[in-house]
Amino acid sequence: MGMVLAERMSRLGTETAFEVLAKAKALEAEGRDIVHLEIGEPDFDTVGPIVDVAVRALRDGQHHYTPSAGILPLREAIAREISSSRHIEVDPDEVVVTPGAKPIMFFTLLALAEEGSEVIYPDPGFPIYESMIRYVGARPVPVQLRESLDFRMNVQELIEAASDRTRLIILNSPNNPTGSVLLKEDLEQLVKRFSGSGVMFLSDEVYNRIIYEGEHHSIASFPGMKDQTIILDGFSKSYAMTGWRLGYGVMNRQLAGQITKLMVNSNSCTSAFTQLAGVEALEGDQGPVTSMVNTFRQRRDRVVELLNQIEGVSCRLPRGAFYVFPNIKAFNLKSAQLADDLLLQAGVALLAGTSFGAYGEGYLRLSYATSMEQIEAGVARIAEALEPLAKLTLEDRV
């Protein structure tokens, strides 16, 4: 008799970036030259002082269990940083440290959502949102991010999507995959509608330091909203620490206690040396972060310029993160098919817009967290591959 999986496993989705990366690596193993524009990972190394703290911690015997909510020095450092950047008073007891930021998504949904409840989330959006919503048995309610609004969430549509079953609203600004940024007036409308209600917000702010125009706004910063918000943040993107697996959530004390229980039941704790490195990241020299963002800005400007030179492609200028989301609807091809063709035929690894939800159809996602040389080479290959398609009439394509 074969193994029987729990039904809920059939509701789990995946993160296509890792699947495409695996395909691309397999092609490279066969001798193919692949340009990687698929993975959302800074191509910078973690800076020396952070590494030095971690190495010293290991040599000093920091090899043991830590408190499930995180070590006090890191929770204090996070509380100071969030208090300063979000202009709210945060206590270390309102911080839970996790191995990566994803557990905060998972734990929040486990703690707040259940069968019969609804969760609103952005589409296109990070695919794990919908995956985890379905896994816990709640109903996913997508709100379309429209290109006409530079892929910002239409707040009125979000408000209209809410019901008496809405338990949680997920915000992501800057957004993955579109690079869009919510404006202060967008959040003001949400505060006006939901402040004082039983609806909670999961505010995914992991790209908050990677913003090019304007400034980052958090819904937690508005009067009365701190206790209704779970701020999700981490070290992977801003500090080029993807492999360190270090993230955190900031939330009201009651929920922090429940999330800590989920840590006890799942991961036990986050490693000591990684957390001590996190203290150094937050309290050390922030110059490397500024330098990295400036480099990303130059790459963003260049990739958008090059994409908009390809006949049949149009690309908005993202305000944050390190992704572009070009429109390829003129080619009358499914996004997944075109993305696959570009990998197999042109040697360019990128993602279909539908990797981020149904409303991503007609778009591709490219990560410019790579060198300028790779960006230019990749877009040149894309242009060459699309040139024959651009010459076809719509009638010919269908």
N, C-alpha and C positions, 0 to 999 in steps of 0.2 A: 504494500500500500504506500502510495506516494505521500510526501509531506503536504500538509494543508496549511496554507498561509491564512492569517487573519484577513478578513474582508477589507479592513481599513488600509492594508498595504496596497490594494488596487487603486486607492485614491491618491497615492503619493505621486507627485511629478518629479522633475529633475531640473538640473541646471545645464542647459545645452552647451554653455561655454566649455565645460569640461569634456563633454562628448566630442565636440568639434576639435578640441585640443588633442584628444586621443587619436582621432582620425588623422589629423595633421602630422602628429608624431609618427604614426604608422607609415604614412607616405614618405616622410623624411627617412625612415629606416630603410625604405626601398630605394633611396637615392634621390628623391624628388626635392627640389628647392622650394620651400614654403615660406611665404611672408605671413607672420602672425599678427593679425589684427582682431583676434577673437577674445582674448582673455583680459579681464579687467584687473590688471596687476601692474603697479608702477614698475618701470624698468630700472629704478634706482635701487642701490643697496641701502640697507639700514645703516645710519651714520655711526661712525666709530665710537663716540661716547656711550651710545645706547648699548652697543655690543660689549664694550668694556665693562659696563655695570653688570651685565648678565654673566659674563665670564668670571668676573670677580665674585659674584654671588655663588656660582657653582663651586669655585675654589674655596670659598669660605664656609661651605657646608650647607647651603640652602637647597637641600635635597628632599625635604619632607613635606607632609601634608600642610595645607594652609587653611584658614577659615573658609567655609563654603561661599561666603559673600565676598571674599577677597581680603587681602591684607590691609590693615588700617592705613599704612602710609600711602598706598595707591588710592584707596577710597577717599582719603583726605585730599590728595592731589586732584582727583577727579572732581570732588566737591568744590574745590577752589576754582578750578578751570570753568566748570559749568556755571558757578555763581557769577564769575566775571564775564564770560562770553554771552550767557543767556540772560543776565541781569535779574537773577532770582537767587534767593537764599537756599542753598542746598547743604544738607547735613550728610556726613559720611554714612549714616544709617539708611540713607535713601539711595545708596549706590550698591549695585550688585555687579561684581566682576565675573566674566565668563570666558571660556576658551574660544575666542572669536565672538563676533557680534551676532551670528545666526541664532545661538541659543536664546537670546533675548526675544527674537521673533517667535520661536517655537514655544518658549515658556509663557510668553504673554498670551498666546492663543490658547494654550492648554489651561491657563488660569482663568481666562475671561470668556472664551467662546465655547459653545457646545451645540449639540443637535437642537435645531429649532431657532437658533440665533443667527444673526447675519453680520457679516464683516464687509465693510466697504474698502476698496483698494484701487490703486491706479492701474490702468491698462492702456498702453504698454507699461509694464512695471516689472520689478524683480520677480522672477518666476516662483521663488520660494513662498511668497505671500499666498498665492492661490493654492499651491501645493499643501501648505500647512493648514490653511482654512478648511480645505476639503478633508484633510486627514483627521482633524478633530471633530468632524461631522457638522460643522457650521455651513451656512450657505454663502458662497462668495458672490459679492455684488460689485462688479467692475464699473468704474467711471472712466470713460474714454478720455485720453489725453489727445487733444486735437492739434494738428499742425497749424491751423489758423490762429491758435492762441500760443504759438511757440511751444506747444506740448505742455502748457500749464494745465492743471486741473481746472475744469469749469466748475466753480464753486456752487453755482446755482443748480447745476445738474447733480452735484454731490448731495446738496441739501434735499433735493427732490427724491433722491435714491434712498434716503434714510426712512426707516419705519420704526414702529414700536418694538421691533425685534432686533434693531441695530444695537450691537454690543460694543463694537470697536470700529474705528476709522483709521486706516493706515495712510500716512502721508510720507512722501519721500522727496526731499528737496535738499540739494540738487538731486535730480532724478536719474536713475539708471533704468532704461537705456538712452533717454533722450537728451539729458543734460539740462532739462528745464529747471527753473527756479520759481518757487512760489513767492509772490509779492506780499508785502505787508498788508495791503488792502484785501488780498485773498483770505488771509488768516483772520483779519478783522471780521469778515462776514461769517466765517465759521464760528468764531468766538461768540458773536451776537446770537447765532442760532443754537449752539450747543452748550454754552457755559451754564453750569448748574444742572445740566441733565445727567442721566446715568451713563451717557456714552463716553467711552474712553478713547483717547488718541494714542496710537503708536507712531511716533514721529521719528522716522529713520533719517538720521542726520549724519550718516557716516562720511558723506562727501562735503561736509559743511566748511572745511578749510579750503576746498578746491573750488573757488568761485572767482569769476573774472570781472564781472560788472556788478555794481551795487554791493549789497551786504546780505549776509545770511539772517533769516528771521525764523525763530522757533515759536510754535504755538504755545509752548510752555512759558514763554516770556510775558504773555498777556495776563492782566489781572484775573485771578481766580482760576487760571488754567493749569497751574503747576500740578495740582493733585489729580487732574484729569488726564495727564500726559505721561507717557513712558518715553523718555528720550533714549534712542538707540544710537550708540556711537562706538568707535573703536579706533585701533591704531594702524590697521592694515593699509588704508589709503593715504592718510596724511603723513604717516611716518615710514612708509614703505616697509611695513612689518607683516605682510600677508602670511608668511609661514610661521610667525610667532604665535598665532592664534590668541589674540587678546582683544576682548571687547567688553562693553559694559552697558548697563541700563541705569537710568536715573528715574525714580518713581516715588510715589508716596510710601510712607513707612509700612502701612498695612500690606500693600502689594509686594514690597521688597521682601517682607517676611515669607510670603507665599512663593515668590520666585526663588528665594534661597532654599526653601524646601525642595523645589524641583532640582536645584543644583545638587543637593545632598543625595537625591534619588537617582541622579544621572551621572554627573561628572565628578562628584565629591568636592573638587576644588580646582582651581587654576594653578599652574606651576609657579613656585616662588620666584625663580630667577626671571621668568617672563614678566611677572608683575613688577619686580624691582626695576627692570628695564623700562616698563611703562612709566614709572615715576620719573625716570631720567628723561624720557621722551617729552612728557608734559612740562617739566620744570627746567629742562636744559635749553640750549640755544635753539631758537625757532627759525633762525636764518635759513637752514636747509629746506624747511617747509616752504618758505617764501620763494626760494630759488627754484624749487621743483615746480611750484605753481606757475611761476613765470615761464619756465620751459614748456609746460603744458599749454600755456596761452599761445606761445609761438607755434606750437604744433597744431593746435586747434585752428588758428587762423589759416595755416598753410593747407591743412587737409580740407577745410571747407572751400577754400579757393580752388583747389584742384578738382574736387568733386563737382563743383558747379560749372566747371569747364567741360564736363562730359555731357554730350548730347543725350537728353532723356533723363538726366539725373538732376535733382534739385536738393539742396541741403541747407537747413537753417543753421544759424550760428548759436551753438549752445552756450549758456551762461555759466555752467558749472560742470563738475565731474570731468571725465576724460573720454567721453564718447560722442560720436556723431551718429545721426539717425536719418540718412539720406532717403529721399522719396524715389522709388524706382517703378512707380505705377505705369509709366509710359511704355514699359516693355511688355506689359500684359502677361507677366509670368508670376507664378506663386513665389513668394519670398524664399521659402525653403528650397524650392527647385533651383532658383538663381544662386542662392548661397552655396548649394552643393556643387553646381556647375562651376562656380568661380574657384572652389577649392580643387576640384578634380582636374579642370581644364586649364585654369590660370595660375594655380598654386597660391591662392590667397585665402587664408582662413579668416572668416568673419561669420557673423550670426544673422540668421533670418529674423526679421522683426517679430514674427510669430513665436519666436522663442520666449517672448515677453508678453504673450497674450494675443487673443484673436484680433484686437485692434491694431496690432503691429503688422498686419498684412499690407503689402505694398511698400515695405521699408526694409532696410538692412541696418545692422549695428556694427560700426567699426570702432575699435578702441585705439586711441592715439597715445596710449601709454607705452610707446616704443620709440625708437630713434627716428629722427627726421628722414634718414636714408631709407629706412624700412617703410615709412609712410609714403614717401614719394614713389618708391619701387612698387608698393602694393597698389596704389591708385593708378599708376601707369599700366599695370597689368589689367586692372579692372576696366580702364578705358579701352584698352586694346580688345578685350574680350567682348565688351558691349558695343563696339563700333558696328559690327555687322547687324546686330539687332536694331540699332538706332536707325539704320537705313531702310529697314522694313516698314511698310505701312501697317497700320492697325489691321487692315483687312487681310494682309498677308499673314500676320501673327495668328489670327483666329482661323 
